[in-house]
């Protein structure tokens, strides 16, 4: 019954912007910390950003700090990742995930539920 569905990925030029979103169903959305991870071919899964239950706290990987913004709308069961000043190295499949705790927000094993991902490709 639990589903996380990402959307909004696509092709964008370097220095451009893109917003990906994730809609969640089958659970009480506000009970979960939400995170974004990304996976590029030949690389490990990488933490990108996380946001606490009602948006009080946000966390970012150093590689995206100042360029990406995570937000959530608990009334609509939505979490967003606004990506600005995109670089070719941002190219990856972006996944949203849900966790019960923010203690290990940057550890993929802390997240119980995952979406299928959306492809983001940044051209040079």
Number of C-alpha atoms within 10 A of each C-alpha: 5 11 15 22 18 24 17 14 18 14 13 18 15 17 14 14 16 19 17 23 24 24 19 24 14 9 14 11 22 17 15 21 23 33 30 29 22 22 18 16 9 6 9 9 17 17 23 24 25 29 25 22 20 16 16 7 12 18 18 21 15 11 12 18 12 12 14 20 20 23 20 22 14 16 8 11 16 19 24 23 23 14 20 17 15 22 19 15 13 20 20 22 18 27 26 30 26 26 23 17 15 22 10 11 25 20 14 18 9 16 21 11 16 22 19 15 23 21 21 22 20 21 16 11
